[in-house]
Amino acid sequence: MSDLLNRAGMVDCKQLATPASTTQSVTPSDEPFDNPTQYRRIVGALQYLTISRPNLSYAVNRLCQFMHTQTVDHWGMVKRVLRYIKGTLDYGLRLSSSPTTAIHAYSDSDWAGCPIDRKSTSGYAVFLGNNLVSWLSRKQRTVARSSTEAEYKALADVAAEFFHARTKHVEIDYHFVRDKVASGDFVVNFVSTKDQLADVFTKPLPGPRFIALRDKLNVVQLTPCA
């Protein structure tokens, strides 16, 4: 993380509470960024960082969508992520002993959230006992015509994560999910927005909400080993 800040010339930058703005939309800009190589290197390194910092997944996934056509606005979004990292250098994913090995997951979608192509973003978080073991933030491949369809696609993504990788290519998500519920493999419950952990993977959030979900994902301030 310190190396990233150094490469971007932001070692002494001001800290921010969240990696993505709730007010700045991702829209095309007329002014191209003059150093596309730097953009790709920084964003590529940020992708690696999400292995231990799942709360960065949404912001980094959004940046990856502009690897070939960056603008100064997109570089500004990169700098915001780095300013958030500046204030959380000692944070990481905590793994601890758990009294149970039950698997449970949260899935969510932000319907038509992209202002460019109106595709939705899927997100999920999978827990083994108390530990977060798998997560995703990804734009859906097709445009969903309703919020229900977008939610179904997100649910199918997390269903595929539990089963064989080939199920990720099933096109009829609805029947796939219905079969898993009917067979008893899945128990699907409604989760209120207040308790929806996957919310952090689908959209930018205000500071207090982002921090609350970050804590529930077990991304915490780590104590250095003696």
N, C-alpha and C positions, 0 to 999 in steps of 0.2 A: 504493500500500500504506500509506504514511504517512497519507494522507487517510482511508482506511478505519479505521485505528486511532484517529484523531482523532474521527471521527464516532461511533465506538462508545465513546469515553471511555476508551480503553485504550492511550494513548501510553506509559505507564509500566508496562505489565503485565509479569508474569513470563513468560519464554520457555518453550516446550515443544518437545520433540524431534520430535513427530509431530502431524499435524492431526486425528487421530481416535483415540479410545480403543479398545483391544482388549477392554476389560472392560465398557464401558457399551453396552448394546443399545438399539436405537431402538424403544422401546415407548411406547404412549400414556400421557400423564400427565393427572391431574385438574386441574392448575393452569394455566390459560391464560396466555400471555405478554401483558402489558398494553400492549405497543407493537408491534402487528403491522406497522405502516408501517415502522418502523425495521428490523425483521427482513427484510422484503422488499427494502428498499433495500440493506442490507448484503449479503444473499445474492445479489441481482442484480449487485452490483459484483464479488462473488467469482466469479460466472460469467464475467465479462469477464476477470478475472485468470487464469483457467485457460488462456487463449490462449497465455500464455507460461510458465505454471506447471502442466504436466500432472500433476505429482505431487499436486496439490490436487483432481484431478477426482473421485475417489471421495467424499471428504468433502463437497465442494460439491454433487455430485449427490444425496447423501443429504439434505442440507439443503433442496434444492429440492423434495423430495417433501412438504414440510410448509408450503408457501407460504400455504395457506388455513387451516390449523389449527395454529398454533404453540403450544407450551407453554414453561414456564420451562426444562424440560429441553432442548428444542430450542435455545433461546437460549444455554444453557450450551454446547451443541455448536458454535454459531457462535463463541463466545468462545474455545473451544479452538483453532479454526482460526486466529483472529486472534493468539492467543498463539504459535502456530507461525510465522506470518508475521512477527511481531515479531523473531524470531531469524534470519530468512532474508531480510531486506529487500534484500540485494544479490545474491540468487540469481535466475537466469533460464535460459531454454532456450538452449543453445549450438548454433549452426549453423556448420559449418566445411567446408572443402574435403574431398572424399572421393575415394579412389582408384577407387571403383566406383560405378555407378548401379544396382546390383542392388536389387530390392525384396524385403524379407523382413518378416514380421510375427509377432507373438505374440498368441494369444487365450487367454482363461481365463474361468472362471465360478465363482461361489460358490453352490453348489447350495442352494436353499431358505434362503438366508442372511437374508432379511427375517423377523423374528419376527412381524410383523403379518399379512402375507398369504402368507408362505412362497414368494414369488417369488424367483428367482435373479437375480444381478447379472452382466452380461456386461462384459468389458473387453478392449480390444485396443490394441496399439501397432504402428504401421507405420513402418518405416525405409526411407529412400531412401539407399543406401549406409550411411554411419555416422550419418546425421541422422534424428532422429525428426520425421516430417512429419504424422502423423495419429494420433489416439488417441480412445478412447471409454471412458466408464464409465456404464452405463445399466441400470436394472432391466428384466428381460425382461417382455414383455407378458402372457405366460401362465405358469401354474405348470408347471414341469417335473416329471415323475413319477420321474425318475431323474437321477443326476449325468451319465450319458452324454447324455441328452436336453439337459440344460443346456449341456454342452460343445458339442454340435452346434449349438445356437442361437447360441452365442458365435462359433463358427467361421463360421456363415452370415453373421453381422454383418460380420466382417472380410472375407469373400469379397465381400459386396456393396460394400464400400468400394473394392475394386479395379476393379469393373465399373460398368455404368450404374446411375444412381440408382434406376431403376425396379425393379431386382432387389431392392431393400430391401423391396418389398412381396410378394415371393414367400413364400407361406405354407408350402410344403413344403420346409423348409430342408434336410432330409436329401438329397432328390434333387438339389437345387441344388448342394450340396457334392460329392456323388458324381459329378455330371456334370463339374464342374470338374476333379476329380482324374482321372477317366477320360479326359478330353480332353487332359490334360497341362498345363492352365493352372496347376494347383496341385500342389505337392509338400507333403504333410502329414506332419510328423514329430512324434513324442512329445517333449515338453519336460519335464524333471524339475522338480519344485517349486523346487529350488535355482536353476535357471536361467530360471524363468518370469517374464519382465519384466512381463507383464500382471497379475501377482498384485497389484500396487499399485493397480490399477483396480477390484478386486472386493471388497476387504475391508480393515478396519483392520489394521495390522501393527505388531509391536514395533519400537522405535527402531532397533536395528542393521540389521534387515532392510529397514525403510523407507528408511533412508539409503543402503544398498547399492543398492537398486533406483532410487532417485532419481538416483544418480550414473550408473547405466547408461542412464538416459533422457536423459542430457546436461543435466540441470538442475543447474547448478553455480554457484559463486560467481564473479561476473563482475567483471573489472577495469574500472574507469571509463576512458573514452577520455580521452586527454590534451587 
